[in-house]
């Protein structure tokens, strides 16, 4: 079944509240998916710095001395520990060297996401526990997406939780099931994409990454997905500056959106939106089937 939420802020004065607002939205969707939960927060990018969010099943061992271990790749590297996750900050031009050293020295650590602004946290468990574990309520940002999962086709694991990230500052959450993901996976592997799970949502994320690597923006990539992806799906996608929503042509998975002068919000059900500021004055609608909704901070500026 799964529950999806998303919040794209227009009003910068709300940015300190992003984590709290998104957390409340996600917790409200708990009964749509009690298996695992995850959230992606897009903060304000720091010039010349990159972030790598990583996860470990054995953080006490894998994170011990991690910052010192990565210093040979970048003397300015910094590591912030958050329970089973850690956020590695490095010079943008040395981020790949840091990742290479990480793989070489701590192969059990998994990268959840990377880029200039995104941090991704996901674990097995209820949304309220995931939110609390990683201090999501205290986080600020410009936009974010979240997911609570009811697994139907793959194991309940941290790697199987959403959001899935397969490109820099890009991630996706999904409610539904793709029918052509195995064939599409093989095509994407031939194009050079790599996969860590058998989850169909990872294939969707990789598809969008591949399309955007060809020069498309998020809206154009989502439009292409309507032709190339088969099955039932509602996607909410984040990029460094963008936020997109699309439903398949049948649109049997529930979805509702709201827009005010301050934000654009998405929820699998309206109850996820009821505590947002000014929701009583929002324009509220059900996104149309086979229709791409796309907003971008850079294009709005």
N, C-alpha and C positions, 0 to 999 in steps of 0.2 A: 504493500500500500504506500508507505513512505510519506513524509511530510517535508515540504520545501518552504523556505522563506528567503526573502531578499529585500534589501533596503539600499536605495541609491539617493544620497543626500544632495539637494540643490542648495540648501541653506547651510553655510559653513558654521554658523553658530551652533548647529546640532552635532557637529563632528565629535566633540567630547562625549556625547551620549550614544554614539553608534553601537558600541559593544553592549551597553545595557538594553537598548531598544531591540537589537537583533536577538539578544539572549532571551528576552521575554517572549518574542515572537516564536522562537524555536521551542522553548519549553511548553508553550501552549499546544504545539503539535506532537507532544510526546506519544499520545495514544495511536498516532498513525505509524509509529515505528520505534519500538522499545529496544531494538537490538544494538544499535550503535548510532553515534551522532558526530557531526563535524561542522566546523564553521570556518569561513575565510574572511579575514578582515584586511581591507586595503587602507593602509595608512598613507600619510603624506611622504612621498619619496624624498630621500636625502641625496643631494647632489654627489655623484661619484661613489655612492655606496650601494651594495646589493645585500639582499637577505636570503638565507637558505634555512627553511624550517625543516628540522629532522626529527625522527622518532626512533625510540629504541624499546624493545621488550625487556631489556635489562639496563635501564639508565644508570644505575649505580656503577656498573662496570664500564659501560660504553662511553659515558660522559665524563668519567674521571680523567682529569688532565687534558681534556679535549682542546681547550684554547691553546695551551702550550704545544700540543701536538701539531696544530695547524699553523703555528707561527712561521715555520720555514716557507710556507706558501704565500703568506701575507703577514708582515710584522704588525699590521694594524688590526688584525682579526680580533673580534670580540664575541663571546658566547654568553647568552642568557639562558639559564636552565629554567624550564617550566615542566615539572613532573616528568612524564615520559617523553616530552618534547624539548627541543632546544632551538633557539634562533641564533644562527651564526651570521654576523655582519662582517662584510669584507669589502675591500676596494672593488669597484665594479670590474676593473680590468684584471683583477686577480681571482675573481670568484670561481672561474672554471678550474684554476689551479688548486684552489681550496677544495673543491668538490672531488677532484682527482685524488688528492692526498687523503681525503676522507674515505673514499672507496678503497684505497690501498691499505690504510692503517686500521680502519674500523668498518669492515665489510658488513657487519650486522646492522649498522645504522641505515635507516631508510629515509630518503628525501621525500617530504610531504609536498613541498612546493618551493619555488624560488622566484626571484625577480627583484625589482626595485622597491616594491611596496607591499606585496602580499605576505601574510602569515596565515598558515593553515594548521588547524588543530583538529584531530579526529581520533576517537577511541571507541572501543566497545563499551556500551553502557547507556544510561539514560541521558537526555540532554541536560538536565539540571546538574548531573554529576560532571559531565564534560565541561560545561560552562564554568562550574566552580573550580574544577581541577586546574584549569588554565588561566583563570582570572580574566575571562572574556569581558565581563561587565565593566571592567576598568579600562578597556581599550578604546582608543579614539580612532577615527578614520573617516574616509569619504564614502565608502560603500562596502557592502559585504553580503555574503550568501550563506545559508545554512541548510542542514539536512538531518533528518532523523529517519533511520532505516528499518524497514521490515524486510529481511532477506527472503527472497523467493527462489533464486536460481544459483546462488553461490554461498560460500561459507560466511559465517559471522566472524570477521577478523578486522583488525585495524586497517590493513591495506585495502580491504573490501568496502570500508566505510567511505562516504562522500564527504567533502568534495574530492573530485579527481583532478589532478593537475598534470598536464603533459607539455606545457609550454611556459615560458617566462611570464609571470604575472597573469596567467590564464587558468581558470578552473571552472568546473561544471558540477551541478547537482541535477539529479534526474529522478523522476517518478514515472515508472513504466517498464517496458521490456522491448528490446530490439530483436528482430527476427533474423537480420542479415549480418549480425556482428562478427560471426566467424569468417565469412568471406571478406568482409571489410577489413578485419584484422590482418588477414594475409596480404591484402593489397597494401595496407599501410606499412607492414613490415618490409615489403619490397621497396617502399619509398624511404626506408631508413628509420621508421618509428620503432620504439621499443616498448614492451609492456611488462608489468609486474604482476598482474592478476588476470583471471579469466572473466572478469566482470564486464558486462556489455557497456556499462557507463564509461569505463576507461577507454573503450573503443570510440565512443562518441566524443570524448574530450580530445583524443588523439586526432580524430577526423577534423575537428575545428582547428586544432593547432596546425595541422598540415595545410588546410585551406588558407589560414591566415599567413602562413609562411610563404604562400604564393602571392601575397600582396593584398588579400582581401581584408576589409575591416570586419569586426564581429558581426555586424548586421548582414553583410554579404555572405559570410561563412554560414550563418544560420539559414539564410535563404537557400544556399546550396544543399544544406542538410535535408531540407524538405524533399528534394529530388533523390538524394542518395541513401537516406536512412529509412528502413522499413520497420514497422512495429508501432507500438503505442508509446508515446513519450511526451512529457513536459520537461523542458530544459530551462534552467536559469543559469546564466553564465556571467562570470566576471572577467574583466581584463584590467589592465593598469588604470585606465580611465573610463572604461565602458561597462555597461550592464545590459544584458539582453535576455529576452524571453521568447520561446517558441513552443507551440503545441503541434502535434501531428494533425493530419487532415480530419481524423475522426474525433479527436479531442475528448476521449472518454475519461481522462484523468482530471480531477477537479483543480480549478485555479481561479484566483481572483486578484485583481490589481486595484491600487488606489493611487491617486496623484493629487498633490497639493502644490502650493508655491514652494514648500520646503523639501519635498521628497517624492520619490516614486517607490511604492512598496508592492511586494508580491507575497502571497500566501496560498497554500493549498486550500485553505478555508478562510472565510472572512474573520473568524474568531482570532486568527493570528494577528490581525491588524487593529483590533478594537481599542487597544491602549496606546496607539500612536498619537502624538500630539496633533490636534486639529482634524482627526479622522472624521468627525461629524460633518465637516465642510468639504471633505474630499470628493473628487470625482471617482466613483467606484464602478468597475466593470469587469466582466468576464472576458479574458483574452480570446480572440476569435481563433478558430482552427486554421492551421496552415498560414498563420500571419506572424511576421517577425516584428517584435517590439524592441527598440534599441535606443539607448541613450548614451551619450559620451560627454564627459566633462570637457575634454579638449575641443570638441566641436561646438559645445555650448558657449565656450569662452569668447 
